[in-house]
Amino acid sequence: MGLDLPHRNSRFEIHSLRPARRTGPDGESRIDVVIEVTQKRPVYSSAARQRQAEGLPAHLRPPADFDFRGGATLLVDLETSQLRYAIRKNIADDARLERQRAFLRDDGGCSSLHALYLHKQLLAAPFALLHRAGA
C-alpha cells in the first residue's frame, strides 16, 4: 500500500500516536496504533503562478499564498506491525489542490454557512429567507 509520503523534500510530522482497542473476529481483544502523519507545502493561488514560482530558485520565490495540507492516518496492528488501514490526503494531488483553490476563491458555490444562507443567488430561495428572517 503506497502512502506517497513524504512529498519531494517536504518534511512530515507525527501529530499523534495512540492506542486503539478493538475486538478481532475471534472475539479476542487486540490493540492497534493510530498514527497521524501530516505534511504541508507552500502553494500559490493559481496553477500558472505555481509553475512560475517553482521555476525559480527557492531563495527567489515570492511568499506562498497558503499552505496546502495533507498527510495520512495509519492504523497499525501492534502485534504484527502490519499496516491494516490508511486514510490519506496527498499533497501532490493537483486535482485536490485545484478544488482547494476553488474553495478559497469561492467560485460561486456555497462553501460556507454564510454563503449557504446569504449568497446573492440564494437569497430568493424561501428556505434561505426563512432562516435569514430569524437572524
ABEGO torsion letter per residue (X at the ends): XBAGOBBEABBBBBABBBBBBBBBAAGBBBBBBBBBBBBBBBBBABAAAAAAAAABBAAABBBBABBBBBEBBBBBBAAAGBBABBBBBBAABAAAAAAAAAAAAGBGBBABAAAAAABAAAAABAAAAAAAAAX
